[in-house]
Each structure stands twice: as structure tokens, then as C-alpha cells.
Amino acid sequence: QVQFVESGGGLVQPGGSLRLSCAGSGFTFSSYSMSWYRQPPGKERELVALITSTGGSTIYGGSVKGRFTISRDNAKNTVYLQMNSLKPEDTAVYYCKSVQLGSVYWGQGTQVTVSS
């Protein structure tokens, strides 16, 4: 079955960096776009970034443009989110997501906390 294992979250000071990873299994990873979402405390889940199946195109949410970079390594079935210049408002649970033939699959989430 489709599964994702996310890693890389943690506590970081404002201005710091983190890299999240999401390893997929149970499907042909290279055939599907992948995305990262986040859910801040008490708020709705929102799109952070999306990358197409080949990595040729990316889309970013407005609040992270210029600070976050999504990438993928299809040989490793993994999508990454490099997060730089982190702000307290980036604090959230981060999820990877895939939509396959109308079905939506989510990772378990990884907590990112930006605080001094």
C-alpha cells in the first residue's frame, strides 16, 4: 500500500534552516507530483509547495516563496523541503501528500517549531 515516512522536523531558532524528507513506497514514485502541506496550531492545512513528477516544475505558497525549496530524487523515492530563514509563523506540522487516480495519500506529519 502507499506509505510515506517523513523526517527532519524539530526545534530551530528564527533565521535557521531545516530540511524535511518524505520517502514514499508502494507506488511508482516517479509517476506522480508530490506536495508539502502544513497545519499551524489552530489553523487550516495549507499548501507549502508542489513539484511535478519529473521535478521540472514547482509551485510555492506565497508565504514561503524565496525561502523554501522543494526537490525530489526519484531514484530514492524521496521528496525534500529545504526551509531557510525560518520564522516563528512557520511553526506547524508538515505533511507530504500525493494524489493518485483520485485518491489522496498523506504522510504522518513531522513537527517543525521555530522559537528562540
Residue pairs with C-beta under 8 A, 6 or more apart in sequence:
1 26
2 24
2 25
2 26
2 27
2 98
2 100
2 105
3 24
3 25
3 26
4 22
4 23
4 24
4 25
4 96
4 98
4 105
4 106
4 107
4 108
5 22
5 23
5 25
5 107
5 108
6 20
6 21
6 22
6 23
6 94
6 95
6 96
6 107
6 108
6 109
6 110
7 20
7 21
7 23
7 110
8 18
8 19
8 20
8 21
8 110
9 18
9 20
9 94
9 110
9 111
9 112
10 18
10 111
10 112
10 113
11 113
11 115
12 18
12 86
12 112
12 113
12 114
13 114
13 115
13 116
14 86
14 87
14 88
14 114
14 115
14 116
15 85
15 86
16 86
16 114
17 82
17 83
17 84
17 85
17 86
18 83
18 86
18 112
19 80
19 81
19 82
19 83
20 36
20 80
20 81
20 83
20 94
20 110
20 112
21 78
21 79
21 80
22 34
22 36
22 78
22 79
22 80
22 81
22 96
22 107
23 76
23 77
23 78
24 34
24 77
24 78
24 79
24 96
24 98
25 77
27 98
27 100
29 74
29 77
30 53
30 54
30 74
31 53
32 53
32 98
32 99
32 100
33 50
33 51
33 52
33 53
33 98
33 99
34 50
34 51
34 70
34 72
34 79
34 96
34 97
34 98
35 47
35 48
35 49
35 50
35 51
35 70
35 96
35 97
35 98
36 47
36 48
36 49
36 50
36 70
36 79
36 81
36 94
36 95
36 96
36 97
37 45
37 46
37 47
37 48
37 94
37 95
37 96
37 97
38 45
38 46
38 48
38 90
38 92
38 93
38 94
38 95
38 112
39 45
39 46
39 92
39 93
39 95
39 109
40 89
40 91
40 92
41 91
41 92
43 92
45 95
46 61
47 59
47 61
48 60
48 61
48 64
48 68
48 70
48 81
48 94
49 58
49 59
49 60
49 61
49 64
49 68
49 69
49 70
49 81
50 58
50 59
50 70
51 57
51 58
51 70
51 71
51 72
51 79
52 58
54 74
55 71
55 72
55 74
58 70
60 68
60 70
63 89
64 83
64 90
67 83
67 84
67 85
67 86
68 81
68 82
68 83
68 84
69 81
69 82
69 84
70 79
70 80
70 81
70 82
71 79
71 80
71 82
72 78
72 79
72 80
73 80
79 96
81 94
83 90
83 112
86 112
86 114
87 114
88 114
88 115
89 114
90 112
90 114
91 112
91 113
91 114
91 115
92 111
92 112
93 109
93 110
93 111
93 112
94 109
94 110
94 111
94 112
95 106
95 107
95 108
95 109
95 110
96 106
96 107
97 104
97 105
97 106
97 107
98 104
98 105
99 105
